[in-house]
């Protein structure tokens, strides 16, 4: 049984569009780029979330913009996701990540889509990825810790920034 929200890819595309629009509205225009607070170019991490839904994935982020107050990453990953009493299975994700803050501590917003194949009903499902959280990541790279709250639950992530 599919949740009403995901009866068509059209609904999922609308949710993705609204999520990206909200991310763009949160960003203030920046006149200059500074390299003093520039974060790493590539991040690799695993994250896990659970509550009324569950999600586990391996993610690769690539920096697409670095400004004075925000850094934007494009994100791709593979993993598994599902909602209790609905669809769930393996799939892939695509998302945009925005980090704010300087130094090691950052506020993080993620918006994207997880597309998977239900293991029970052999159907394709689409879930929106919308997460808000905290990220510990040094500007020069190294260890990453994430804590998040989002559509697929409360979760954590661990990884490495290059």
DSSP file (Angstrom, degrees, kcal/mol; ACC not computed):
  #  RESIDUE AA STRUCTURE BP1 BP2  ACC     N-H-->O    O-->H-N    N-H-->O    O-->H-N    TCO  KAPPA ALPHA  PHI   PSI    X-CA   Y-CA   Z-CA
    1    1 A X              0   0    0      0, 0.0     2,-0.3     0, 0.0    86,-0.1   0.000 360.0 360.0 360.0 123.1    0.0    0.0    0.0
    2    2 A X        -     0   0    0     84,-0.1     5,-0.1     1,-0.1     2,-0.1  -0.648 360.0-112.0 -86.6 140.5    1.5    3.3   -1.1
    3    3 A X    >   -     0   0    0     -2,-0.3     3,-1.7     1,-0.1    -1,-0.1  -0.438  29.7-117.3 -63.9 147.2    1.2    6.4    1.1
    4    4 A X  G >  S+     0   0    0      1,-0.3     3,-1.4     2,-0.2     4,-0.2   0.851 111.1  64.5 -55.4 -37.1   -1.1    9.0   -0.6
    5    5 A X  G 3  S+     0   0    0      1,-0.3    -1,-0.3     2,-0.1     3,-0.3   0.754 106.0  43.5 -59.7 -25.2    1.8   11.5   -0.8
    6    6 A X  G <  S+     0   0    0     -3,-1.7    -1,-0.3     1,-0.2   120,-0.2  -0.041  70.6 118.5-116.4  31.0    3.8    9.2   -3.2
    7    7 A X  S <  S+     0   0    0     -3,-1.4     2,-0.3     1,-0.1    -1,-0.2   0.729  83.8  19.3 -69.5 -21.1    1.1    8.0   -5.7
    8    8 A X  S  > S-     0   0    0     -3,-0.3     4,-1.4    -4,-0.2     3,-0.2  -0.981  71.9-121.5-146.2 158.6    3.0    9.6   -8.5
    9    9 A X  H  > S+     0   0    0     -2,-0.3     4,-2.5     1,-0.2     5,-0.2   0.755 110.7  68.6 -69.5 -21.8    6.4   10.9   -9.4
   10   10 A X  H  > S+     0   0    0      2,-0.2     4,-2.1     1,-0.2    -1,-0.2   0.937  99.7  47.0 -60.6 -46.6    4.6   14.2  -10.1
   11   11 A X  H  > S+     0   0    0     -3,-0.2     4,-2.2     1,-0.2    -1,-0.2   0.909 112.3  50.3 -61.4 -42.1    3.9   14.6   -6.3
   12   12 A X  H  X S+     0   0    0     -4,-1.4     4,-2.4     1,-0.2    -1,-0.2   0.892 109.3  51.2 -63.9 -39.2    7.5   13.7   -5.5
   13   13 A X  H  X S+     0   0    0     -4,-2.5     4,-2.6     2,-0.2    -1,-0.2   0.875 108.4  51.7 -66.1 -36.9    8.8   16.2   -8.0
   14   14 A X  H  X S+     0   0    0     -4,-2.1     4,-2.6     2,-0.2    -2,-0.2   0.926 110.6  48.2 -63.8 -44.1    6.6   18.9   -6.5
   15   15 A X  H  X S+     0   0    0     -4,-2.2     4,-2.4     1,-0.2    -2,-0.2   0.915 112.3  49.2 -63.1 -42.9    8.0   18.1   -3.0
   16   16 A X  H  X S+     0   0    0     -4,-2.4     4,-2.5     2,-0.2     5,-0.2   0.920 111.4  49.5 -61.5 -44.4   11.6   18.2   -4.4
   17   17 A X  H  X S+     0   0    0     -4,-2.6     4,-2.5     1,-0.2    -2,-0.2   0.920 111.7  47.8 -61.3 -45.3   11.0   21.6   -6.1
   18   18 A X  H  X S+     0   0    0     -4,-2.6     4,-2.4     2,-0.2    -1,-0.2   0.903 111.8  51.1 -63.4 -41.1    9.5   23.1   -2.9
   19   19 A X  H  X S+     0   0    0     -4,-2.4     4,-2.0     2,-0.2    -2,-0.2   0.923 112.3  44.8 -62.4 -45.3   12.4   21.8   -0.9
   20   20 A X  H  X S+     0   0    0     -4,-2.5     4,-2.4     2,-0.2    -2,-0.2   0.890 111.8  53.5 -66.5 -38.9   15.0   23.2   -3.2
   21   21 A X  H  X S+     0   0    0     -4,-2.5     4,-2.2    -5,-0.2    -2,-0.2   0.914 108.4  49.6 -61.6 -42.5   13.1   26.5   -3.4
   22   22 A X  H  X S+     0   0    0     -4,-2.4     4,-1.4     1,-0.2    -1,-0.2   0.895 109.8  51.7 -63.4 -39.4   13.1   26.7    0.4
   23   23 A X  H  X S+     0   0    0     -4,-2.0     4,-0.8     1,-0.2    -2,-0.2   0.921 110.3  48.5 -62.0 -43.2   16.9   26.0    0.5
   24   24 A X  H >< S+     0   0    0     -4,-2.4     3,-0.6     1,-0.2    -2,-0.2   0.878 108.7  53.1 -66.1 -37.2   17.5   28.8   -2.1
   25   25 A X  H 3< S+     0   0    0     -4,-2.2    -1,-0.2     1,-0.2    -2,-0.2   0.794 103.7  57.9 -68.7 -26.8   15.4   31.3   -0.1
   26   26 A X  H 3< S+     0   0    0     -4,-1.4     2,-0.4    -3,-0.2    -1,-0.2   0.730  91.0  87.5 -73.1 -21.2   17.4   30.5    3.1
   27   27 A X  S << S-     0   0    0     -4,-0.8     2,-0.3    -3,-0.6     3,-0.0  -0.646  70.5-147.1 -84.3 130.4   20.6   31.6    1.3
   28   28 A X        -     0   0    0     -2,-0.4    41,-0.1     1,-0.1    42,-0.1  -0.718  30.9 -99.7 -91.0 146.6   21.5   35.3    1.4
   29   29 A X        -     0   0    0     -2,-0.3     2,-0.5     1,-0.0    -1,-0.1  -0.402  38.0-153.1 -66.4 141.9   23.3   36.7   -1.6
   30   30 A X        -     0   0    0      1,-0.1     3,-0.1    -2,-0.1    -1,-0.0  -0.971  12.7-159.7-124.3 129.6   27.0   37.0   -1.1
   31   31 A X  S    S+     0   0    0     -2,-0.5     2,-0.3     1,-0.1    -1,-0.1   0.801  73.8  23.3 -79.3 -30.1   29.1   39.6   -2.8
   32   32 A X        -     0   0    0      2,-0.0    36,-0.6     0, 0.0     2,-0.5  -0.955  67.3-129.0-140.2 157.5   32.5   37.9   -2.4
   33   33 A X        -     0   0    0     -2,-0.3     2,-0.4    34,-0.2    34,-0.1  -0.883  22.2-161.7-104.2 133.0   34.0   34.5   -1.8
   34   34 A X        -     0   0    0     -2,-0.5     3,-0.1     1,-0.1    -2,-0.0  -0.910  14.7-160.5-114.1 144.2   36.5   34.1    1.0
   35   35 A X  S >  S+     0   0    0     -2,-0.4     3,-0.7     1,-0.1    -1,-0.1   0.543  78.2  83.4 -97.1  -8.4   39.0   31.2    1.2
   36   36 A X  T 3  S+     0   0    0      1,-0.2    -1,-0.1     0, 0.0   103,-0.1   0.844 105.2  28.0 -64.7 -33.7   39.7   31.6    5.0
   37   37 A X  T 3  S+     0   0    0     -3,-0.1    -1,-0.2    30,-0.1    -2,-0.1   0.204  87.5 140.3-111.7  14.9   36.5   29.7    5.9
   38   38 A X    <   -     0   0    0     -3,-0.7     3,-0.1    28,-0.1     2,-0.1  -0.378  42.1-142.3 -65.0 131.6   36.3   27.4    2.9
   39   39 A X        -     0   0    0      1,-0.2   100,-0.1    -2,-0.1   101,-0.1  -0.310  35.2 -66.9 -87.0 174.0   35.3   23.9    3.7
   40   40 A X        -     0   0    0     98,-0.4    -1,-0.2     1,-0.1     3,-0.1  -0.133  36.0-133.9 -60.0 156.1   36.5   20.7    2.1
   41   41 A X  S    S+     0   0    0      1,-0.2    22,-3.1    21,-0.1     2,-0.4   0.814  86.9  34.0 -82.1 -32.9   35.7   19.9   -1.5
   42   42 A X  E     -A   62   0A   0     20,-0.2   120,-3.6    31,-0.1     2,-0.4  -0.986  62.5-173.7-132.1 134.8   34.6   16.3   -1.0
   43   43 A X  E     -AB  61 161A   0     18,-2.1    18,-3.0    -2,-0.4     2,-0.4  -0.987   3.1-170.3-127.3 137.9   32.9   14.5    1.9
   44   44 A X  E     +AB  60 160A   0    116,-2.7   116,-3.1    -2,-0.4     2,-0.3  -0.995  24.5 146.5-126.6 124.9   32.2   10.8    2.3
   45   45 A X  E     -AB  59 159A   0     14,-2.0    14,-3.3    -2,-0.4     2,-0.4  -0.990  40.3-131.4-154.7 160.3   29.9    9.6    5.1
   46   46 A X  E     -AB  58 158A   0    112,-2.7   112,-2.4    -2,-0.3     2,-0.3  -0.926  27.4-170.9-109.5 139.4   27.4    7.1    6.2
   47   47 A X  E     -AB  57 157A   0     10,-2.3    10,-2.3    -2,-0.4     2,-0.4  -0.976   7.9-165.9-135.0 154.4   24.1    8.2    7.8
   48   48 A X  E     +AB  56 156A   0    108,-3.0   108,-1.8    -2,-0.3     2,-0.3  -0.991   6.7 179.0-137.3 137.9   21.3    6.5    9.6
   49   49 A X  E     +AB  55 155A   0      6,-3.0     6,-2.4    -2,-0.4     2,-0.3  -0.988   4.4 169.7-139.6 150.2   17.8    7.6   10.6
   50   50 A X  E     +AB  54 154A   0    104,-2.2   104,-2.1    -2,-0.3     4,-0.2  -0.989  25.8 102.0-156.0 155.6   14.9    6.0   12.3
   51   51 A X  S    S-     0   0    0      2,-1.6   102,-0.1    -2,-0.3   101,-0.1  -0.791 103.7 -11.7 170.5-114.3   11.5    6.8   13.9
   52   52 A X  S    S+     0   0    0     -2,-0.2    32,-2.2    31,-0.1     2,-0.3   0.527 144.0  31.4 -79.8  -5.5    8.2    6.0   12.0
   53   53 A X  E    S- C   0  83A   0     30,-0.2    -2,-1.6    99,-0.2     2,-0.3  -0.858  78.4-143.1-137.6 171.6   10.5    5.5    9.0
   54   54 A X  E     +AC  50  82A   0     28,-2.9    28,-2.2    -2,-0.3     2,-0.3  -0.986  15.6 174.7-142.5 154.1   14.1    4.3    8.5
   55   55 A X  E     +AC  49  81A   0     -6,-2.4    -6,-3.0    -2,-0.3     2,-0.3  -0.967   6.8 175.0-158.7 138.5   17.0    5.2    6.3
   56   56 A X  E     +AC  48  80A   0     24,-2.5    24,-2.7    -2,-0.3     2,-0.3  -0.969  20.2 157.7-144.4 132.2   20.6    4.1    6.0
   57   57 A X  E     -AC  47  79A   0    -10,-2.3   -10,-2.3    -2,-0.3     2,-0.5  -0.996  40.4-130.3-154.5 157.3   22.9    5.3    3.2
   58   58 A X  E     -AC  46  78A   0     20,-2.6    20,-1.7    -2,-0.3     2,-0.3  -0.950  39.1-166.0-105.1 128.9   26.5    5.9    2.1
   59   59 A X  E     -AC  45  77A   0    -14,-3.3   -14,-2.0    -2,-0.5     2,-0.4  -0.904  21.1-163.0-126.7 146.0   26.9    9.4    0.7
   60   60 A X  E     -AC  44  76A   0     16,-2.8    16,-2.1    -2,-0.3     2,-0.4  -0.995  14.4-167.4-124.8 124.1   29.4   11.4   -1.4
   61   61 A X  E     -AC  43  75A   0    -18,-3.0   -18,-2.1    -2,-0.4     2,-0.4  -0.899   4.9-165.7-112.4 142.1   29.2   15.2   -1.4
   62   62 A X  E     -AC  42  74A   0     12,-2.4    12,-2.7    -2,-0.4   -20,-0.2  -0.996  28.3-115.8-126.1 127.7   31.0   17.5   -3.8
   63   63 A X  E     + C   0  73A   0    -22,-3.1    10,-0.3    -2,-0.4     3,-0.1  -0.390  34.3 171.7 -64.0 131.4   31.2   21.2   -3.1
   64   64 A X  E     +     0   0A   0      8,-2.8     2,-0.3     1,-0.4     9,-0.2   0.546  68.1  13.2-115.1 -15.3   29.4   23.3   -5.7
   65   65 A X  E     - C   0  72A   0      7,-1.6     7,-2.7     2,-0.0     2,-0.4  -0.943  54.8-170.6-160.2 138.5   29.6   26.7   -4.0
   66   66 A X  E     + C   0  71A   0     -2,-0.3     5,-0.2     5,-0.2     2,-0.2  -0.966  20.5 163.8-133.6 118.7   31.6   28.2   -1.1
   67   67 A X        -     0   0    0      3,-3.1   -34,-0.2    -2,-0.4   -30,-0.1  -0.515  53.0 -87.0-120.2-172.1   30.7   31.7    0.2
   68   68 A X  S    S+     0   0    0    -36,-0.6   -35,-0.1    -2,-0.2     3,-0.1   0.869 123.2  14.0 -67.9 -37.5   31.4   33.8    3.2
   69   69 A X  S    S+     0   0    0      1,-0.2    32,-1.0   -41,-0.1     2,-0.3   0.624 126.0  40.4-115.4 -18.6   28.4   32.4    5.2
   70   70 A X  E     - D   0 100A   0     30,-0.2    -3,-3.1   -42,-0.1     2,-0.4  -0.947  52.1-161.1-135.0 153.8   27.2   29.3    3.3
   71   71 A X  E     -CD  66  99A   0     28,-2.2    28,-3.0    -2,-0.3     2,-0.4  -0.999  14.6-155.1-131.1 134.0   28.6   26.3    1.6
   72   72 A X  E     -CD  65  98A   0     -7,-2.7    -8,-2.8    -2,-0.4    -7,-1.6  -0.896   9.8-172.6-113.1 139.0   26.6   24.2   -0.9
   73   73 A X  E     -CD  63  97A   0     24,-2.7    24,-2.7    -2,-0.4     2,-0.4  -0.967  21.1-137.0-127.0 144.9   27.2   20.6   -1.8
   74   74 A X  E     -CD  62  96A   0    -12,-2.7   -12,-2.4    -2,-0.4     2,-0.4  -0.842  31.2-158.2 -91.7 140.0   25.7   18.3   -4.3
   75   75 A X  E     +CD  61  95A   0     20,-2.9    20,-2.5    -2,-0.4     2,-0.3  -0.968  19.3 173.3-130.2 135.3   25.0   14.9   -2.8
   76   76 A X  E     +CD  60  94A   0    -16,-2.1   -16,-2.8    -2,-0.4     2,-0.3  -0.970  14.8 153.6-133.3 152.0   24.5   11.4   -4.2
   77   77 A X  E     -CD  59  93A   0     16,-1.7    16,-2.4    -2,-0.3     2,-0.3  -0.992  31.4-133.1-166.5 170.3   24.2    8.1   -2.3
   78   78 A X  E     +CD  58  92A   0    -20,-1.7   -20,-2.6    -2,-0.3     2,-0.3  -0.963  46.7  99.4-131.2 150.0   23.0    4.5   -2.2
   79   79 A X  E     -CD  57  91A   0     12,-2.1    12,-2.5    -2,-0.3     2,-0.3  -0.957  61.1 -65.3 171.9-151.6   21.2    2.8    0.6
   80   80 A X  E     +CD  56  90A   0    -24,-2.7   -24,-2.5    -2,-0.3     2,-0.3  -0.968  38.8 170.6-133.9 148.3   17.9    1.6    2.0
   81   81 A X  E     +CD  55  89A   0      8,-2.0     8,-2.4    -2,-0.3     2,-0.3  -0.984   4.7 155.3-152.6 156.9   14.8    3.5    3.2
   82   82 A X  E     -CD  54  88A   0    -28,-2.2   -28,-2.9    -2,-0.3     2,-0.4  -0.959  33.2-125.1-175.3 160.8   11.3    2.8    4.1
   83   83 A X  E >   -C   53   0A   0      4,-2.2     3,-2.0    -2,-0.3   -30,-0.2  -0.962  44.5-100.1-116.4 135.7    8.2    3.8    6.1
   84   84 A X  T 3  S+     0   0    0    -32,-2.2     3,-0.1    -2,-0.4   -32,-0.0  -0.271 107.7   8.7 -56.3 134.6    6.6    1.4    8.6
   85   85 A X  T 3  S+     0   0    0      1,-0.3    -1,-0.3    -3,-0.0     2,-0.2   0.677 127.0  65.1  66.3  21.1    3.5   -0.3    7.1
   86   86 A X  S <  S-     0   0    0     -3,-2.0    -1,-0.3     1,-0.2     2,-0.2  -0.384  97.5 -32.8-138.5-141.2    4.3    1.2    3.6
   87   87 A X        +     0   0    0     -2,-0.2    -4,-2.2    -3,-0.1     2,-0.3  -0.493  56.4 157.7 -88.4 156.3    7.1    0.8    1.0
   88   88 A X  E     +D   82   0A   0     -6,-0.3    31,-2.2    -2,-0.2    32,-0.4  -0.909  10.9 104.7-172.9 149.2   10.7    0.2    1.7
   89   89 A X  E     -D   81   0A   0     -8,-2.4    -8,-2.0    -2,-0.3    29,-0.2  -0.980  61.6 -37.0 164.6-168.9   13.8   -1.2    0.0
   90   90 A X  E     +D   80   0A   0     27,-0.5    27,-2.4    -2,-0.3     2,-0.3  -0.439  65.2 123.4 -81.6 153.6   17.1   -0.4   -1.6
   91   91 A X  E     -DE  79 116A   0    -12,-2.5   -12,-2.1    25,-0.3     2,-0.3  -0.940  48.1 -86.6-176.8-161.2   17.7    2.6   -3.9
   92   92 A X  E     -DE  78 115A   0     23,-2.4    23,-2.8    -2,-0.3     2,-0.3  -0.895  27.1-150.9-133.5 160.0   19.6    5.7   -4.6
   93   93 A X  E     -DE  77 114A   0    -16,-2.4   -16,-1.7    -2,-0.3     2,-0.4  -0.950   8.1-167.5-134.5 154.4   19.4    9.4   -3.6
   94   94 A X  E     +DE  76 113A   0     19,-2.0    19,-2.4    -2,-0.3     2,-0.3  -0.993  25.9 152.6-136.6 135.2   20.2   12.8   -5.0
   95   95 A X  E     -DE  75 112A   0    -20,-2.5   -20,-2.9    -2,-0.4     2,-0.4  -0.961  39.3-123.7-155.8 167.9   20.2   15.9   -2.8
   96   96 A X  E     -DE  74 111A   0     15,-2.5    15,-2.1    -2,-0.3     2,-0.4  -0.971  25.3-159.4-117.0 135.9   21.5   19.4   -2.2
   97   97 A X  E     -DE  73 110A   0    -24,-2.7   -24,-2.7    -2,-0.4     2,-0.5  -0.963   3.9-165.3-119.4 134.3   23.1   20.3    1.2
   98   98 A X  E     -DE  72 109A   0     11,-2.7    11,-2.1    -2,-0.4     2,-0.4  -0.981   5.3-169.2-118.2 127.1   23.6   23.8    2.6
   99   99 A X  E     -DE  71 108A   0    -28,-3.0   -28,-2.2    -2,-0.5     2,-0.3  -0.933   3.5-173.9-112.1 137.9   25.9   24.4    5.5
  100  100 A X  E     +DE  70 107A   0      7,-2.3     7,-1.1    -2,-0.4   -30,-0.2  -0.853  39.9  56.4-121.3 163.9   26.1   27.7    7.4
  101  101 A X        -     0   0    0    -32,-1.0     2,-0.3    -2,-0.3     5,-0.1  -0.210  68.8 -98.7 103.9 165.1   28.5   28.8   10.1
  102  102 A X  S >  S+     0   0    0      3,-0.2     3,-0.8    -2,-0.1     2,-0.2  -0.758  77.6   9.3-118.4 165.3   32.2   29.2   10.5
  103  103 A X  T 3  S-     0   0    0     -2,-0.3    34,-0.1     1,-0.2     3,-0.0  -0.456 120.5 -28.7  72.0-134.8   34.9   27.0   12.0
  104  104 A X  T 3  S+     0   0    0     -2,-0.2    33,-2.6    34,-0.1     2,-0.5   0.685 117.3  75.5 -93.6 -21.6   33.9   23.5   13.1
  105  105 A X  E <   + F   0 136A   0     -3,-0.8     2,-0.4    31,-0.2    31,-0.2  -0.824  57.4 172.0-107.4 128.7   30.2   23.9   13.9
  106  106 A X  E     - F   0 135A   0     29,-2.1    29,-2.6    -2,-0.5     2,-0.4  -0.977  32.5-133.2-137.5 143.9   27.6   24.2   11.2
  107  107 A X  E     -EF 100 134A   0     -7,-1.1    -7,-2.3    -2,-0.4     2,-0.4  -0.795  35.1-158.0 -86.7 139.8   23.8   24.3   10.8
  108  108 A X  E     -EF  99 133A   0     25,-2.8    25,-2.4    -2,-0.4     2,-0.4  -0.964  18.9-174.7-129.2 137.6   22.8   21.9    7.9
  109  109 A X  E     -EF  98 132A   0    -11,-2.1   -11,-2.7    -2,-0.4     2,-0.4  -1.000   9.1-171.0-128.1 130.8   19.8   21.7    5.6
  110  110 A X  E     +EF  97 131A   0     21,-2.5    21,-1.8    -2,-0.4     2,-0.4  -0.957   6.2 176.3-119.9 139.9   19.3   18.8    3.1
  111  111 A X  E     +EF  96 130A   0    -15,-2.1   -15,-2.5    -2,-0.4     2,-0.3  -0.979  28.1  94.8-142.8 131.3   16.7   18.6    0.4
  112  112 A X  E     -EF  95 129A   0     17,-2.1    17,-2.7    -2,-0.4     2,-0.4  -0.923  58.3 -78.4-178.9-156.5   16.4   15.9   -2.2
  113  113 A X  E     -EF  94 128A   0    -19,-2.4   -19,-2.0    15,-0.3     2,-0.5  -0.996  16.3-154.2-139.8 139.1   14.8   12.6   -3.2
  114  114 A X  E     -EF  93 127A   0     13,-3.1    13,-2.8    -2,-0.4     2,-0.5  -0.973  15.6-169.4-110.0 125.1   15.3    8.9   -2.4
  115  115 A X  E     +EF  92 126A   0    -23,-2.8   -23,-2.4    -2,-0.5     2,-0.2  -0.972  19.2 156.5-117.6 124.1   14.1    6.5   -5.2
  116  116 A X  E     -EF  91 125A   0      9,-2.4     9,-2.5    -2,-0.5     2,-0.5  -0.800  41.5-111.2-138.8 178.0   13.9    2.8   -4.3
  117  117 A X  E     - F   0 124A   0    -27,-2.4   -27,-0.5    -2,-0.2     7,-0.2  -0.974  34.6-122.8-118.5 121.8   12.4   -0.5   -5.2
  118  118 A X     >  -     0   0    0      5,-3.9     4,-1.0    -2,-0.5     5,-0.3  -0.410  14.0-152.1 -63.9 129.5   10.0   -2.0   -2.7
  119  119 A X  T  4 S+     0   0    0    -31,-2.2    -1,-0.1     2,-0.2   -30,-0.1   0.759  90.7  42.4 -77.4 -25.0   11.2   -5.5   -1.7
  120  120 A X  T  4 S+     0   0    0    -32,-0.4    -1,-0.1     1,-0.1   -31,-0.1   0.894 126.1  26.1 -86.7 -44.9    7.7   -6.8   -0.8
  121  121 A X  T  4 S-     0   0    0      2,-0.1    -2,-0.2  -120,-0.0     3,-0.1   0.398  94.6-125.9-105.2   1.2    5.6   -5.5   -3.7
  122  122 A X     <  +     0   0    0     -4,-1.0     2,-0.3     1,-0.2    -3,-0.1   0.898  65.3 133.9  53.6  45.3    8.2   -5.1   -6.4
  123  123 A X        -     0   0    0     -5,-0.3    -5,-3.9     0, 0.0     2,-0.3  -0.882  59.3-115.0-122.3 154.4    7.2   -1.4   -6.9
  124  124 A X  E     -F  117   0A   0     -2,-0.3     2,-0.3    -7,-0.2    -7,-0.2  -0.706  34.9-171.7 -84.7 138.7    9.2    1.8   -7.3
  125  125 A X  E     -F  116   0A   0     -9,-2.5    -9,-2.4    -2,-0.3     2,-0.4  -0.937  12.3-153.9-130.6 156.9    8.7    4.3   -4.5
  126  126 A X  E     -F  115   0A   0     -2,-0.3     2,-0.4   -11,-0.2   -11,-0.2  -0.996  11.1-176.8-133.1 125.8    9.9    7.9   -4.1
  127  127 A X  E     -F  114   0A   0    -13,-2.8   -13,-3.1    -2,-0.4     2,-0.2  -0.962  25.7-123.3-120.9 140.3   10.5    9.6   -0.7
  128  128 A X  E     -F  113   0A   0     -2,-0.4     2,-0.6   -15,-0.2   -15,-0.3  -0.577  18.3-143.1 -75.7 144.5   11.5   13.3   -0.2
  129  129 A X  E     +F  112   0A   0    -17,-2.7   -17,-2.1    -2,-0.2     2,-0.4  -0.946  31.8 159.4-107.9 112.9   14.6   13.9    1.8
  130  130 A X  E     +F  111   0A   0     -2,-0.6    21,-1.9   -19,-0.2     2,-0.4  -0.939  11.0 166.0-135.8 111.3   14.3   16.9    4.0
  131  131 A X  E     -FG 110 150A   0    -21,-1.8   -21,-2.5    -2,-0.4     2,-0.4  -0.961  19.7-169.3-130.4 144.5   16.7   17.1    7.0
  132  132 A X  E     +FG 109 149A   0     17,-2.4    17,-2.5    -2,-0.4     2,-0.3  -0.989  34.9 117.0-125.9 138.6   17.7   19.8    9.4
  133  133 A X  E     -FG 108 148A   0    -25,-2.4   -25,-2.8    -2,-0.4     2,-0.4  -0.959  55.2 -74.2-173.1-168.2   20.6   19.3   11.7
  134  134 A X  E     -FG 107 147A   0     13,-2.4    13,-2.5    -2,-0.3     2,-0.4  -0.892  32.9-167.2-113.1 140.3   24.0   20.0   13.2
  135  135 A X  E     -FG 106 146A   0    -29,-2.6   -29,-2.1    -2,-0.4     2,-0.7  -0.992  11.8-156.6-132.7 128.9   27.3   19.1   11.5
  136  136 A X  E     +FG 105 145A   0      9,-3.1     9,-1.9    -2,-0.4     2,-0.3  -0.919  35.3 147.1 -97.8 116.3   30.8   19.1   13.1
  137  137 A X  E     - G   0 144A   0    -33,-2.6     7,-0.1    -2,-0.7     2,-0.1  -0.906  41.1-134.2-154.2 119.9   33.3   19.5   10.2
  138  138 A X    >   -     0   0    0      5,-0.6     3,-1.5    -2,-0.3   -98,-0.4  -0.468  21.7-124.3 -73.0 145.8   36.7   21.2   10.3
  139  139 A X  T 3  S+     0   0    0      1,-0.3    -1,-0.1  -100,-0.1     3,-0.1   0.852 111.1  52.6 -58.4 -35.1   37.4   23.6    7.4
  140  140 A X  T 3  S-     0   0    0      1,-0.3    -1,-0.3  -101,-0.1     2,-0.2   0.502 116.8-112.0 -82.5  -2.0   40.7   21.7    6.7
  141  141 A X    <   +     0   0    0     -3,-1.5     2,-0.3     2,-0.1    -1,-0.3  -0.528  64.4 112.5 104.7-172.9   38.9   18.4    6.5
  142  142 A X  E     + H   0 161A   0     19,-2.5    19,-3.2    -2,-0.2  -102,-0.0  -0.772  66.3  21.7 106.1-151.6   39.0   15.3    8.6
  143  143 A X  E     - H   0 160A   0     -2,-0.3    -5,-0.6    17,-0.2     2,-0.4  -0.185  59.7-160.5 -59.3 138.9   36.3   13.7   10.8
  144  144 A X  E     -GH 137 159A   0     15,-2.1    15,-1.8    -7,-0.1     2,-0.4  -0.984   8.7-177.2-121.6 133.8   32.6   14.5   10.2
  145  145 A X  E     -GH 136 158A   0     -9,-1.9    -9,-3.1    -2,-0.4     2,-0.4  -1.000   7.2-173.6-127.0 133.3   29.8   14.1   12.7
  146  146 A X  E     -GH 135 157A   0     11,-2.5    11,-2.0    -2,-0.4     2,-0.4  -0.972  12.4-173.7-126.9 141.0   26.1   14.8   11.8
  147  147 A X  E     +GH 134 156A   0    -13,-2.5   -13,-2.4    -2,-0.4     2,-0.3  -0.999  23.3 174.7-128.2 131.8   23.0   14.9   13.9
  148  148 A X  E     -GH 133 155A   0      7,-2.6     7,-2.3    -2,-0.4     2,-0.4  -0.925  30.3-159.1-141.4 159.3   19.7   15.4   12.0
  149  149 A X  E     +GH 132 154A   0    -17,-2.5   -17,-2.4    -2,-0.3     2,-0.3  -0.989  40.5 128.8-134.6 126.3   15.9   15.5   12.2
  150  150 A X  E >   -GH 131 153A   0      3,-2.0     3,-1.7    -2,-0.4   -19,-0.2  -0.852  67.7 -59.3-159.2-167.2   13.9   15.0    9.0
  151  151 A X  T 3  S+     0   0    0    -21,-1.9   -20,-0.1     1,-0.3     3,-0.1   0.843 127.7  45.2 -57.7 -39.5   11.2   13.3    7.1
  152  152 A X  T 3  S-     0   0    0      1,-0.3    -1,-0.3   -22,-0.2     2,-0.2   0.190 121.8 -94.9 -95.9  17.3   12.7    9.8    7.5
  153  153 A X  E <   - H   0 150A   0     -3,-1.7    -3,-2.0  -104,-0.1     2,-0.4  -0.630  56.1 -35.3 117.2-168.4   13.4   10.3   11.2
  154  154 A X  E     +BH  50 149A   0   -104,-2.1  -104,-2.2    -5,-0.2     2,-0.3  -0.792  69.9 156.6 -95.7 137.6   16.1   11.3   13.7
  155  155 A X  E     -BH  49 148A   0     -7,-2.3    -7,-2.6    -2,-0.4     2,-0.3  -0.931  34.1-136.8-155.6 177.5   19.6   10.2   12.8
  156  156 A X  E     -BH  48 147A   0   -108,-1.8  -108,-3.0    -2,-0.3     2,-0.3  -0.909  13.4-159.0-134.9 162.4   23.3   10.5   12.9
  157  157 A X  E     -BH  47 146A   0    -11,-2.0   -11,-2.5    -2,-0.3     2,-0.4  -0.996   2.9-168.1-144.3 147.2   26.1   10.4   10.4
  158  158 A X  E     +BH  46 145A   0   -112,-2.4  -112,-2.7    -2,-0.3     2,-0.3  -0.994  29.4 116.0-134.3 140.2   29.8    9.7   10.5
  159  159 A X  E     -BH  45 144A   0    -15,-1.8   -15,-2.1    -2,-0.4     2,-0.4  -0.905  50.2 -86.0-172.0-159.0   32.4   10.3    7.8
  160  160 A X  E     -BH  44 143A   0   -116,-3.1  -116,-2.7    -2,-0.3     2,-0.4  -0.999  21.0-145.4-141.4 138.1   35.5   12.0    6.5
  161  161 A X  E      BH  43 142A   0    -19,-3.2   -19,-2.5    -2,-0.4  -118,-0.2  -0.882 360.0 360.0-104.3 134.2   36.0   15.3    4.6
  162  162 A X              0   0    0   -120,-3.6  -119,-0.2    -2,-0.4    -1,-0.1   0.383 360.0 360.0-107.7 360.0   38.8   15.5    2.0
